[in-house]
């Protein structure tokens, strides 16, 4: 126990013999404790009425009120204080009875050994410190729960009924936190208007399908699916004039407020320990593979895998329903736009497109292969524009590869590094 901790503790010493009180006082003052003394049980109770203490040491044999009786009444006045009984060997049976009856921490036999006595007091105070910390953490948890309820109570009028369902779900979380998911999802649906109706469910289904295709474990798949369902929950706190507006039409102030919705979602969900992974996925869903996203500007694989998957499913659905560009795109055009954008993980984008193809959503779109330069063959057709690391166009989409261009590409790839790949159409080659 450090000196700082020791000085924080207050002791009450009760004994009808002044010489014993003085001996105890000298011993404990060396340890830095704050000391109060009383020469009778009544005097000790009076001190306790006015002064909080951490530990009480009382002699067993005192006139009018013995130590056991005094400590029993002291427990009612200061239940948080630790209690020790000072006793002679002849009083041992009465001491044991007092310990059992009065919830006394322990007893100290007279004459005492100063080292053993100091150690006993130290251990009692350490136990009290642990108990106080437990009570502090419990009170903090209660305070945080109260703050969460207050947040729910301040939601807009049209979600008040849903908030009641949310509070009910929170009460059931002790048995199963999954009970809260449908309630949260129903709150999200209140923000889905017009063509966006069902957006969260579609995003969740697509994201889960990609996670399953990648062979992720059941917990990862579940967290990603929940993130799809709940990724817009932070928007329920936005004013209608911002929530219903296309981001490109927002003022700087509105855009700044809007972009905090993922952080709001994270703060809501992080209070539920089993949903912390889901909260982290949502918090990073607007990060971009090229490092130009928000809120932290994460880049590449620094972005959580679940967030990279969620970004694909979310943007694809928004492209189809006109929420990302302000106009609705076909599935083929949406995929083409996503292929050209540097914001997505290229490998995951390929997996996502295959999921869409398996679901029959992309009939007429072009399947492609990702190849290293040495894997290229004459007659292969570029399925994407070929760009250098600075974004400059080298070859246009649809270009048919021939010698000597193949050799030039391979030479250029050695300069660009091992991450240089070329995308070609999988189902078509021109005759050489």
Number of C-alpha atoms within 10 A of each C-alpha: 9 6 10 9 13 16 13 11 16 19 23 23 22 30 26 17 13 13 10 14 20 13 11 19 19 12 16 17 13 8 13 16 18 17 16 18 21 20 17 22 26 15 12 22 19 13 16 18 11 9 12 15 19 20 21 25 23 30 28 27 17 18 11 10 14 16 25 26 14 22 30 18 16 23 18 9 16 20 13 16 21 24 26 26 24 22 21 17 11 9 13 14 9 12 23 14 11 21 19 11 11 18 15 20 16 19 23 21 15 11 10 13 11 13 9 11 17 15 12 17 22 15 13 19 22 15 13 17 15 11 13 13 12 12 12 12 12 12 12 12 13 12 12 13 14 12 12 15 15 11 13 19 15 12 15 14 10 11 19 15 10 18 22 13 16 22 16 14 20 18 13 14 13 9 9 11 16 14 17 19 15 16 19 21 19 17 24 22 20 15 20 17 12 9 13 17 14 14 21 25 17 17 27 22 17 24 30 26 22 26 25 15 13 13 11 13 10 11 10 18 20 17 21 30 25 28 29 32 26 27 28 23 26 23 24 21 19 18 13 12 9 17 18 15 14 14 18 12 11 15 11 11 8 17 16 11 14 20 16 17 22 25 17 19 23 24 17 18 22 15 15 14 11 13 19 17 22 26 28 22 27 31 25 26 26 25 25 24 21 15 16 15 16 16 15 14 16 19 17 16 10 12 21 20 18 26 24 26 27 29 23 24 25 22 18 22 22 22 22 21 20 15 20 18 15 14 11 17 20 13 19 15 15 19 23 16 13 18 20 12 14 14 21 20 22 15 9 17 19 17 17 24 22 18 19 18 16 11 12 10 15 20 12 10 15 17 17 20 15 18 13 15 20 12 10 20 14 16 16 22 23 22 23 19 19 19 14 14 9 6 9 10 12 11 17 13 16 14 16 19 21 16 11 9 13 16 14 11 20 17 12 14 19 12 10 13 10 10 8 18 17 20 21 26 18 15 11 13 16 11 8 10
